[in-house]
């Protein structure tokens, strides 16, 4: 089984980025999903340049910061505070002007290209929403992959089917909200403290080992005041636990014993060997080659 270890919300704040970079440097993160509209975006891009074996995706489902485009050009996307009006209620992505959505999406990708040197490798798209349809159009313009995996939506329970060009890869992403994330929705802090990403793998809770290529997603990053008040309280504790989990020797041993091949998303989609080549270069026991 090939495993893509995704870390979400990269770029949230500098403090958050520092925690994620620890999970990259000392742990098993192979792919970061970058938010291009947040306070830590530029710092995130500058830091990740030192780790070219880690793929960078566009965490486009979440628009939590402020627009990259001129706000005067995209009024239908914003609330009175100048933030994206759909940052909490995704249904509001249907209440936008399509051309304005294109303007903001292009501005975000141009920012990435200017700072990183290239566009993100991939993203996820919810085709039921007008804003997301604009994102899909812009992804086509910039050569960004989407619709490449099987996944059940936690709210609609609809199963996403890969586009024809990606079906042969048989990439699967479990609905972790039904398994390890479930405890995080408890109203009781003592229950949320039982959250255990390492046990998720050791117990094979989503039967990942029978799959060909799997993507699992986590949120490793340090907390600061901005994130504490801006983010879901249910996930704040998980962020710091995820850092520890991604670096946990027990998780690394599980990877070795089960002959799991760590890959980044570029490797998974296009057959490159960037992450395994990196492991080989540092003589890591996680390297799966001969």
C-alpha positions, 0 to 999 in steps of 0.5 A, spaced: 500 500 500 502 507 498 500 512 503 500 519 502 500 523 509 497 530 508 497 535 512 492 541 512 491 548 513 498 550 512 499 557 511 494 559 517 499 562 521 506 562 522 506 559 529 501 553 525 506 553 520 512 551 525 508 546 528 507 543 521 514 543 519 516 539 525 511 534 522 515 534 515 522 534 518 521 529 524 515 526 522 512 522 516 508 528 512 509 527 505 504 533 502 501 539 505 495 543 503 496 550 503 491 556 504 493 562 500 489 567 503 491 567 510 496 570 515 501 565 514 501 564 507 508 567 505 511 564 511 509 557 509 511 558 502 518 560 504 519 554 509 516 549 505 522 551 499 527 547 503 523 540 503 522 539 495 520 532 496 514 534 499 508 536 495 504 542 495 496 542 494 491 548 494 487 547 500 481 551 496 475 548 500 477 553 506 477 560 504 478 563 512 482 569 510 482 575 506 481 576 499 488 576 495 484 580 489 482 587 490 476 587 494 472 592 490 472 587 484 469 581 488 464 584 492 459 578 492 464 573 495 465 578 501 461 579 508 461 586 511 468 585 515 471 584 508 472 576 509 469 571 505 462 570 507 462 562 506 468 561 510 463 557 515 457 556 511 459 553 505 452 553 502 453 561 501 458 559 495 452 558 491 450 566 492 456 569 488 458 572 481 461 566 477 466 571 474 468 574 481 470 567 483 474 566 477 478 573 479 479 571 486 481 564 484 486 566 479 489 571 484 490 566 489 494 561 484 498 567 481 500 569 488 502 561 489 506 562 482 510 568 484 512 566 491 513 558 490 515 558 483 509 554 481 502 552 482 499 547 487 499 540 484 492 538 486 486 540 490 479 538 491 473 540 488 465 540 490 462 540 484 455 542 487 457 549 489 458 555 484 464 557 487 467 551 486 465 550 479 469 556 478 475 553 482 475 547 477 475 552 471 481 555 474 484 549 475 484 547 468 487 553 466 493 552 471 494 544 470 492 543 477 489 536 478 482 534 482 477 529 482 482 523 482 480 519 488 474 515 491 471 519 497 465 519 501 462 526 503 461 526 511 455 531 510 451 528 503 454 521 504 455 522 496 461 518 494 466 522 489 468 518 483 475 519 480 475 522 473 476 517 467 484 519 467 485 517 474 481 511 475 486 506 474 490 509 480 485 507 485 486 512 490 482 512 496 481 517 501 477 515 507 472 519 511 476 520 517 470 524 520 466 517 521 472 514 525 478 517 528 475 524 528 468 522 530 471 523 538 473 530 536 465 532 535 464 531 543 462 536 547 466 534 553 474 535 553 475 529 556 472 525 551 476 529 545 483 528 549 482 520 547 483 522 540 489 518 537 491 518 530 496 513 531 491 508 534 487 509 527 493 506 523 495 501 528 488 498 529 487 499 521 480 503 523 478 504 516 481 498 513 487 502 509 492 496 508 487 493 503 487 499 498 492 500 493 493 508 494 491 511 500 490 519 502 489 520 510 489 528 512 491 531 519 492 538 522 499 538 525 500 545 527 502 549 533 496 554 536 496 561 537 491 566 539 489 567 532 487 560 531 484 559 538 479 564 536 478 563 529 478 555 528 473 550 531 474 549 538 473 541 537 479 541 532 484 545 536 486 540 541 487 535 535 492 540 532 498 539 537 496 532 538 497 531 530 504 533 531 506 528 536 502 523 532 506 524 525 513 524 529 511 518 533 516 512 533 510 507 533 507 510 527 513 509 523 514 502 526 507 500 523 509 503 516 515 499 516 512 492 519 506 493 514 511 495 508 507 501 507 510 506 501 510 513 503 509 517 497 507 524 496 501 526 492 505 528 485 508 521 486 501 518 487 498 521 481 504 521 476 509 516 478 515 520 480 519 517 486 520 524 490 519 522 497 522 515 496 528 518 493 529 523 499 528 517 504 533 513 500 538 519 501 538 520 508 538 512 509 531 512 512 528 505 515 522 508 512 525 507 505 521 501 501 526 500 495 532 494 495 
